[in-house]
Amino acid sequence: MSAETRIERRFADLAQEGRAGLVTFVTAGDPDPETAAAILDGLPGAGADVIELGMPFTDPMADGPAIQASSLRALAAGQTMPKTLAMVARFRDRDEATPIVLMGYFNPIYVYGVERFLVDAKAAGVDGLIVVDLPPEEDVELCLPALAAGLNFIRLATPTTDEARLPKVLTNMSGFLYYVSVAGITGTKTPEIGRVSREVARIKRHTALPVAVGFGVRSAKQAAAIAAVADGVVVGSALVETVRASLDAGKATPATAGAVHKLVGELAGGVRAPRAAAV
């Protein structure tokens, strides 16, 4: 990759501001295409610095009940990969600056066709990929072609990623590293800030990439604590659970998008709190 990406520019700007970024995850098409588009459109204004957009899949094995349910809602509402890419393209017509990362599993990309997917994703305005079930040993499948296409390929490190494994995880990746703060599936445990701080420091001894921390962040207070020790705070399960809680008989209500944006605003306030006060 030669040209600077939106992700790299955004984290450089955040570093200049002296603060962490808020990375928000929502599932494309959840709970229906129209409401999902309204949620996506309002995220930057609510305080999201980077957006992760989930690619719905029938078997999201790394995700907890909240994100699994959001995938199933989206699929039931007719969400497909072409619709997800069209959603990004529509957003990009309105917002040229906010980075969008597609996050999910390899199967939907493989079925779509890797080469076709990369061409269409780039044309739609996608900036990066997180594909949780492709380890570094399989970089030839998607990582290297994605980098050649000008997309950042972002990987996850976990509490079990030791000193022997970490350099391999960092190979060929770009944009930022996503540190999973707890062992297990998404949205089921609360991060322990002291351990997170030590792990971020350890990772930074191996890479100059920004480190964003996620899994289990639900409140502005938690977001502020993580923002004090990391370059980014990732929130997903709390947002898709907010979608679920707003539904009436499984359908969106006039309050759905606003409820998500309200929580994003609260989280953004925590992320933007003065670092000395947040520790």
C-alpha positions in Angstrom: 0.0 0.0 0.0 1.3 3.4 -0.9 -1.5 6.0 -0.5 -2.6 7.0 3.0 -6.0 5.5 3.8 -8.9 7.2 5.6 -8.2 4.9 8.6 -4.5 6.0 8.8 -5.5 9.7 8.4 -8.1 9.5 11.1 -5.8 7.9 13.7 -3.1 10.5 12.8 -5.6 13.3 13.3 -6.6 11.7 16.7 -3.0 11.6 17.7 -2.6 15.2 16.9 -5.7 16.0 19.0 -4.2 14.0 21.8 -7.2 11.7 22.3 -8.4 8.2 21.5 -11.0 7.5 18.9 -14.4 5.9 19.3 -14.9 2.9 17.0 -18.5 1.9 16.7 -19.8 -1.5 15.4 -23.3 -2.0 13.9 -24.6 -4.7 11.7 -25.5 -3.9 8.1 -29.3 -4.3 7.6 -30.2 -4.5 11.3 -33.1 -4.4 12.0 -34.1 -3.5 8.4 -32.3 -1.8 5.6 -34.0 1.6 6.0 -33.4 1.8 9.8 -29.9 0.5 9.4 -29.1 3.2 6.9 -30.4 5.9 9.3 -28.3 4.5 12.1 -25.2 4.5 9.9 -25.8 8.0 8.6 -26.0 9.4 12.1 -23.0 7.7 13.7 -20.4 10.4 12.8 -22.5 13.2 14.0 -23.1 11.3 17.3 -19.4 11.0 17.9 -18.1 7.9 16.0 -14.6 8.4 14.7 -14.4 5.0 12.8 -17.2 2.7 11.9 -17.1 -1.1 11.8 -20.0 -2.4 9.7 -20.8 -6.0 10.3 -21.4 -8.3 7.3 -24.3 -10.5 8.4 -23.5 -14.2 8.5 -25.5 -17.2 9.7 -22.7 -18.6 12.0 -20.8 -15.8 13.6 -18.9 -18.0 16.0 -16.7 -15.3 17.7 -19.7 -13.2 18.6 -22.0 -13.3 21.6 -25.8 -13.5 21.6 -26.4 -9.8 20.9 -24.4 -9.6 17.7 -25.5 -13.1 16.6 -29.1 -11.9 17.0 -28.4 -8.8 15.0 -27.0 -10.9 12.1 -30.1 -13.0 12.1 -32.4 -10.0 12.1 -30.5 -8.5 9.2 -30.6 -11.7 7.2 -34.3 -12.2 7.9 -34.8 -8.6 6.6 -33.1 -9.6 3.3 -29.6 -8.2 3.8 -27.1 -9.5 1.3 -23.5 -8.6 0.5 -24.5 -6.5 -2.5 -26.9 -4.6 -0.3 -24.1 -4.1 2.3 -21.7 -2.6 -0.3 -24.5 -0.4 -1.6 -25.1 0.8 1.9 -21.5 1.8 2.2 -21.6 3.6 -1.2 -24.7 5.5 -0.2 -23.0 6.6 3.1 -19.9 7.6 1.2 -22.0 9.9 -1.0 -22.8 11.9 2.2 -19.5 11.4 4.1 -16.2 11.4 2.5 -14.1 11.4 5.7 -15.3 8.8 8.2 -13.5 5.4 7.8 -15.6 2.3 7.3 -14.3 -1.2 8.1 -16.2 -4.2 7.0 -16.1 -6.8 9.8 -17.1 -10.4 9.8 -16.2 -13.8 8.4 -14.6 -15.2 5.3 -17.5 -17.3 4.0 -19.7 -14.5 2.6 -16.6 -13.0 0.9 -15.6 -16.3 -0.5 -19.1 -17.0 -1.9 -19.2 -13.5 -3.4 -15.8 -14.0 -5.0 -12.6 -12.5 -3.5 -11.5 -10.6 -6.5 -15.0 -9.2 -7.2 -15.5 -8.4 -3.6 -12.3 -6.3 -3.3 -13.1 -4.4 -6.5 -16.6 -3.7 -5.4 -15.7 -2.9 -1.8 -13.0 -0.4 -2.9 -15.4 1.2 -5.4 -18.1 1.5 -2.7 -15.7 3.4 -0.3 -14.7 0.7 2.1 -11.4 1.4 3.9 -10.5 -1.8 5.7 -11.4 -5.3 6.6 -11.6 -7.4 9.8 -12.1 -11.0 9.0 -11.9 -12.9 12.3 -11.6 -16.4 11.0 -8.6 -15.9 8.7 -5.3 -16.4 10.6 -2.0 -15.0 9.3 -1.2 -18.4 7.9 -3.9 -17.8 5.3 -2.9 -14.3 4.2 -2.8 -15.4 0.5 -6.6 -15.9 0.6 -7.6 -12.3 1.4 -5.1 -10.2 3.3 -2.5 -9.8 0.6 -5.0 -9.2 -2.2 -6.8 -6.7 0.1 -3.5 -4.8 0.7 -2.8 -4.8 -3.0 -6.3 -3.3 -3.6 -5.5 -0.5 -1.2 -7.6 -1.7 1.8 -6.3 -1.9 5.3 -6.3 -5.4 6.7 -6.9 -5.3 10.5 -6.3 -8.2 12.8 -7.2 -9.1 16.4 -4.9 -9.8 19.3 -6.2 -11.4 22.5 -5.1 -12.0 26.0 -3.7 -15.3 24.8 -1.6 -13.8 22.0 1.8 -14.3 23.6 5.3 -12.9 22.6 5.9 -15.8 20.2 2.6 -15.3 18.4 2.3 -11.5 18.3 4.9 -10.8 15.6 3.0 -13.2 13.3 -0.3 -11.5 14.0 1.3 -8.2 13.1 2.7 -9.4 9.8 1.0 -7.8 6.7 -1.6 -6.0 8.8 -2.2 -2.2 8.6 -4.6 0.5 9.8 -4.8 -0.4 13.5 -4.7 -3.5 15.7 -7.9 -4.5 17.5 -7.1 -5.8 21.0 -9.7 -8.1 22.4 -9.7 -7.2 26.0 -11.3 -10.4 27.4 -11.1 -14.0 26.4 -14.3 -15.4 24.9 -17.1 -14.1 22.7 -18.2 -10.5 22.3 -20.3 -8.7 24.9 -20.2 -11.2 27.7 -17.5 -9.9 30.1 -16.1 -6.6 31.4 -12.5 -5.6 30.6 -10.1 -5.2 33.5 -8.4 -1.8 32.9 -5.1 -2.6 34.6 -4.5 -5.7 32.5 -5.6 -3.8 29.3 -3.1 -1.1 30.1 -0.3 -3.6 30.5 -1.3 -5.5 27.3 -1.5 -2.3 25.2 2.0 -1.3 26.4 3.3 -4.8 25.5 1.8 -4.6 22.0 3.2 -1.2 21.4 6.7 -2.5 22.0 6.2 -4.5 18.8 4.4 -2.1 16.5 3.8 1.6 15.8 0.2 0.9 14.7 -2.6 2.4 16.8 -4.2 -0.1 19.2 -8.0 0.0 19.6 -9.5 -2.0 22.5 -12.9 -3.6 22.5 -15.2 -6.4 23.8 -17.3 -5.6 26.8 -17.4 -1.8 26.7 -20.9 -0.6 27.6 -20.6 2.7 29.4 -19.0 6.2 29.1 -17.1 5.4 32.3 -15.6 2.2 30.8 -14.9 4.0 27.5 -13.1 6.8 29.4 -10.9 4.4 31.3 -9.9 2.5 28.1 -9.4 5.8 26.2 -6.8 6.7 28.8 -4.5 3.8 27.8 -5.4 3.0 24.2 -5.6 4.7 20.8 -9.2 3.6 20.2 -12.2 2.3 22.1 -14.4 -0.3 20.2 -18.1 -0.7 21.1 -20.4 -3.1 19.4 -22.5 -5.4 21.5 -23.9 -2.5 23.6 -25.0 -0.8 20.4 -26.7 -3.8 18.7 -28.4 -4.6 22.1 -29.7 -1.0 22.0 -31.2 -1.7 18.6 -32.9 -4.9 20.0 -34.2 -3.1 23.1 -35.9 -0.5 20.9 -37.8 -2.9 18.8 -41.6 -3.6 19.0 -42.5 -7.1 18.1 -39.2 -7.4 16.4 -39.7 -4.3 14.2 -38.0 -0.9 14.3 -39.7 1.9 16.0 -39.3 5.7 15.6 -37.0 5.6 18.6 -34.5 2.9 17.2 -31.9 5.1 15.4 -32.1 7.8 18.0 -31.5 5.3 20.8 -28.3 4.1 19.2 -27.1 7.7 18.5 -27.8 8.7 22.1 -25.6 5.9 23.4 -22.9 6.8 20.9 -23.0 10.3 22.1 -22.6 9.2 25.7 -19.7 6.9 24.8 -18.0 9.7 22.7 -18.2 12.0 25.8 -16.3 9.3 27.8 -13.7 8.9 25.1 -13.2 12.6 24.8 -12.8 13.1 28.6 -9.4 14.6 29.6 -7.1 11.6 30.0 -5.8 12.6 33.4 -9.3 12.6 34.7 -10.3 9.4 33.0 -7.7 7.2 34.7 
